[in-house]
């Protein structure tokens, strides 16, 4: 159906459906031989990230099952991360204002790093994850019933919003910026899951969150680029510094608006939206 909870569904039914659909989509994307291997991995990893956000949304009512599912999808994503990260760094290089010879020099360095992970090794990792996807799907039958009320998602919603708000205030290092990005993405996924509650408001809000997530992601890619460039020239260093400065300003301007409310106030508003939606 879609990556969102629908009004006619109970929370349990919606969560199980979305989980089942995401796993099925990941399997299809892994095995879509019409796409390059790296693109297949990239698309399937998106499904894993969306799945983890869903799991974290219902963390409290899931009980002990939460730790099992969160750990599996986290580790599966990490196993496949190297290929996509290498391509992301190359994309970050292309966005910099640099003379062509300088770009060409560092592109070769980064391509060599990417190619160190052979297609054969990546295929092996994909096959390993595919073997276990069936078990992940079968585990859905053992999930506990979730209460059919806003309380089933309330703590997950508030945790991600509160965490992102705090992370923004603490984001003074590359590591802290990356942590902020992870929490922004989780909040973004949660908003997508609840977008049917008020599409006219939630869809534009999700779009702004996506813009913030992309800015923070580009900032992190430049951190990795700096690390992998070997001996960066002064020109490359200046270009990275300037691009990161622009991205930092953009992220903070958006963040101040997104996190203008206190977590309690934001959750109260969402509770009222949910009740109006489910009782209309």
C-alpha positions as CSV (number, residue, x, y, z in Angstrom):
1,X,0.0,0.0,0.0
2,X,2.5,2.7,1.2
3,X,5.0,3.6,3.8
4,X,2.3,5.2,6.0
5,X,-0.4,4.2,8.6
6,X,-3.9,4.3,7.2
7,X,-7.0,5.4,9.1
8,X,-8.9,2.1,8.6
9,X,-6.0,0.0,10.0
10,X,-5.2,-0.8,13.6
11,X,-1.7,0.2,14.6
12,X,-0.7,-3.5,14.8
13,X,-2.0,-4.2,11.3
14,X,-0.4,-1.2,9.8
15,X,3.0,-1.9,11.4
16,X,3.0,-5.5,10.3
17,X,1.9,-4.6,6.8
18,X,4.6,-2.0,6.4
19,X,7.2,-4.3,7.7
20,X,6.2,-7.0,5.3
21,X,6.1,-4.7,2.4
22,X,9.5,-3.2,3.2
23,X,11.1,-6.6,3.4
24,X,9.5,-7.7,0.2
25,X,10.7,-4.5,-1.6
26,X,14.2,-5.0,-0.3
27,X,14.3,-8.6,-1.6
28,X,13.0,-7.4,-5.0
29,X,15.6,-4.6,-5.2
30,X,18.5,-6.9,-4.2
31,X,17.5,-9.3,-7.0
32,X,16.7,-6.7,-9.7
33,X,19.5,-7.6,-12.2
34,X,18.4,-4.8,-14.5
35,X,20.1,-2.4,-12.1
36,X,23.8,-2.1,-11.3
37,X,24.8,-4.0,-8.1
38,X,25.7,-0.8,-6.2
39,X,22.3,0.8,-7.1
40,X,20.5,-2.4,-5.9
41,X,22.3,-2.2,-2.6
42,X,21.6,1.5,-2.3
43,X,17.9,1.0,-2.8
44,X,17.6,-2.0,-0.5
45,X,19.5,-0.1,2.3
46,X,16.9,2.6,2.1
47,X,14.3,0.0,2.9
48,X,16.3,-1.1,5.9
49,X,16.6,2.5,7.2
50,X,12.8,3.0,6.8
51,X,12.2,-0.3,8.6
52,X,14.4,0.6,11.5
53,X,12.6,3.9,11.9
54,X,9.3,2.0,12.0
55,X,10.7,-0.4,14.6
56,X,11.9,2.6,16.7
57,X,8.5,4.3,16.4
58,X,6.8,1.4,18.3
59,X,9.8,0.6,20.5
60,X,7.9,0.6,23.8
61,X,5.0,-1.7,22.8
62,X,7.3,-4.1,20.9
63,X,9.0,-5.0,24.2
64,X,11.8,-7.5,24.0
65,X,11.3,-8.0,20.2
66,X,12.5,-4.4,19.6
67,X,16.2,-5.3,20.4
68,X,16.1,-8.3,18.1
69,X,14.7,-6.5,15.1
70,X,16.7,-3.2,15.6
71,X,20.0,-5.1,15.9
72,X,19.3,-7.3,12.8
73,X,18.4,-4.4,10.4
74,X,21.2,-2.2,11.8
75,X,23.8,-4.9,11.2
76,X,22.4,-5.8,7.8
77,X,22.7,-2.2,6.7
78,X,26.2,-1.8,8.0
79,X,27.3,-5.0,6.1
80,X,26.3,-3.3,2.9
81,X,27.4,0.3,3.7
82,X,30.8,0.4,2.1
83,X,29.9,0.5,-1.5
84,X,27.3,3.2,-1.2
85,X,29.6,5.4,1.1
86,X,32.3,5.3,-1.6
87,X,29.9,6.5,-4.3
88,X,28.6,9.2,-2.0
89,X,32.1,10.6,-1.4
90,X,32.7,10.8,-5.2
91,X,29.4,12.7,-5.5
92,X,30.5,15.1,-2.8
93,X,33.8,15.8,-4.7
94,X,31.8,16.6,-7.9
95,X,29.8,19.2,-6.1
96,X,32.9,21.2,-5.0
97,X,34.1,24.3,-6.8
98,X,37.5,23.0,-8.0
99,X,39.6,23.1,-11.1
100,X,39.2,20.0,-13.3
101,X,42.8,18.7,-12.8
102,X,42.4,18.8,-9.0
103,X,39.1,17.0,-9.2
104,X,40.5,14.4,-11.6
105,X,43.5,13.7,-9.3
106,X,41.4,13.1,-6.2
107,X,38.7,11.2,-8.1
108,X,41.3,8.6,-9.0
109,X,42.2,8.2,-5.4
110,X,38.6,7.8,-4.3
111,X,37.8,5.4,-7.1
112,X,40.7,3.2,-6.1
113,X,39.3,3.2,-2.6
114,X,35.8,2.2,-3.9
115,X,37.2,-0.5,-6.2
116,X,39.0,-2.1,-3.2
117,X,35.6,-3.6,-2.4
118,X,35.2,-6.1,-5.2
119,X,31.9,-6.9,-6.8
120,X,32.4,-10.5,-5.8
121,X,32.7,-9.5,-2.2
122,X,29.6,-7.3,-2.4
123,X,27.6,-10.1,-4.0
124,X,28.6,-12.4,-1.2
125,X,27.4,-9.8,1.4
126,X,24.1,-9.4,-0.5
127,X,23.6,-13.1,-0.7
128,X,24.2,-13.4,3.1
129,X,21.6,-10.7,3.8
130,X,19.1,-12.2,1.4
131,X,19.4,-15.6,3.1
132,X,18.2,-14.0,6.4
133,X,15.4,-11.8,5.0
134,X,13.0,-14.7,5.0
135,X,13.7,-15.3,8.7
136,X,13.1,-11.6,9.4
137,X,9.7,-11.8,7.6
138,X,8.8,-15.0,9.5
139,X,9.5,-13.3,12.9
140,X,6.6,-10.9,12.3
141,X,4.2,-13.6,13.3
142,X,5.8,-13.6,16.8
143,X,5.4,-9.9,17.3
144,X,3.1,-8.8,20.2
145,X,-0.1,-7.0,19.6
146,X,0.3,-3.2,19.7
147,X,-2.4,-1.1,21.3
148,X,-4.6,0.7,18.8
149,X,-4.1,4.2,20.1
150,X,-1.7,7.1,19.8
151,X,0.1,5.9,22.9
152,X,1.6,3.1,20.8
153,X,3.6,5.6,18.8
154,X,3.8,8.5,21.2
155,X,7.1,7.6,23.0
156,X,8.8,6.8,19.7
157,X,7.7,10.1,18.1
158,X,8.8,12.2,21.1
159,X,12.1,10.4,21.5
160,X,13.2,11.1,17.9
161,X,12.0,14.8,18.0
162,X,13.6,15.4,21.4
163,X,16.8,13.7,20.4
164,X,17.1,15.7,17.2
165,X,16.4,18.9,19.1
166,X,19.2,18.2,21.6
167,X,21.5,17.0,18.9
168,X,21.1,20.2,17.0
169,X,22.3,22.2,20.1
170,X,25.3,19.9,20.6
171,X,26.3,19.7,16.9
172,X,29.7,21.4,17.1
173,X,31.9,18.6,15.7
174,X,31.7,16.4,12.6
175,X,30.7,13.4,14.8
176,X,27.9,15.4,16.5
177,X,26.6,16.7,13.1
178,X,26.4,13.1,11.9
179,X,24.5,12.1,15.0
180,X,22.1,14.9,14.5
181,X,21.5,13.8,10.9
182,X,20.6,10.3,12.0
183,X,17.9,11.7,14.4
184,X,16.6,14.1,11.7
185,X,16.2,11.1,9.3
186,X,14.3,9.1,12.0
187,X,12.0,12.0,12.6
188,X,11.5,12.4,8.8
189,X,10.5,8.8,8.5
190,X,8.1,9.0,11.4
191,X,6.4,12.0,9.8
192,X,6.1,10.0,6.6
193,X,4.5,7.2,8.5
194,X,1.9,9.6,10.0
195,X,1.4,11.7,6.9
196,X,-2.2,10.4,6.3
197,X,-3.3,12.0,9.5
198,X,-3.0,15.4,7.9
199,X,-1.5,15.3,4.4
200,X,-1.7,19.0,3.7
201,X,0.5,19.7,6.7
202,X,2.6,16.5,7.0
203,X,3.8,16.2,3.4
204,X,5.4,19.7,3.2
205,X,6.9,19.2,6.6
206,X,8.4,15.9,5.5
207,X,9.8,17.7,2.5
208,X,11.6,20.3,4.7
209,X,13.0,17.5,6.9
210,X,14.3,15.8,3.8
211,X,16.1,19.0,2.8
212,X,17.7,19.2,6.2
213,X,18.7,15.5,6.1
214,X,20.3,16.0,2.7
215,X,22.3,19.0,3.9
216,X,23.6,17.1,6.9
217,X,24.3,14.1,4.7
218,X,26.3,16.2,2.3
219,X,28.2,17.7,5.3
220,X,29.1,14.2,6.5
221,X,30.2,13.0,3.0
222,X,32.7,15.9,2.9
223,X,34.1,14.7,6.3
224,X,34.7,11.3,4.7
225,X,36.1,12.9,1.6
226,X,38.6,14.8,3.7
227,X,39.7,11.6,5.4
228,X,40.0,9.6,2.2
229,X,41.7,12.2,0.0
230,X,45.2,11.2,1.1
231,X,47.0,14.4,1.1
232,X,44.4,17.1,0.4
233,X,45.8,20.2,-1.4
234,X,45.1,23.7,0.0
235,X,42.6,24.2,-2.8
236,X,40.6,21.0,-1.8
237,X,40.7,21.9,1.8
238,X,39.4,25.4,1.1
239,X,36.6,24.1,-1.1
240,X,35.5,21.5,1.5
241,X,35.6,24.2,4.3
242,X,33.5,26.6,2.3
243,X,30.9,24.0,1.2
244,X,30.6,22.7,4.8
245,X,30.1,26.3,6.1
246,X,27.2,26.8,3.6
247,X,25.7,23.4,4.6
248,X,26.1,24.2,8.3
249,X,24.3,27.5,8.0
250,X,21.5,25.9,5.9
251,X,21.0,23.1,8.4
252,X,20.9,25.3,11.4
253,X,18.4,27.7,9.8
254,X,16.1,24.8,9.0
255,X,16.7,23.2,12.4
256,X,15.7,26.3,14.3
257,X,12.3,26.2,12.6
258,X,11.8,22.5,12.7
259,X,12.6,22.3,16.4
260,X,10.9,25.5,17.5
261,X,8.5,23.7,19.7
262,X,9.3,21.8,22.9
263,X,9.0,18.1,22.5
264,X,6.0,18.1,24.9
265,X,4.2,20.8,22.8
266,X,5.0,19.0,19.5
267,X,3.7,15.7,20.9
268,X,0.5,17.3,22.2
269,X,-0.2,18.8,18.8
270,X,0.4,15.5,17.1
271,X,-1.9,13.7,19.6
272,X,-4.7,16.1,18.7
273,X,-4.1,15.7,15.0
274,X,-4.2,11.9,15.4
275,X,-7.5,12.0,17.4
276,X,-9.1,14.3,14.9
277,X,-8.1,12.0,12.1
278,X,-9.1,8.7,13.7
279,X,-12.5,10.0,14.9
280,X,-13.5,11.8,11.7
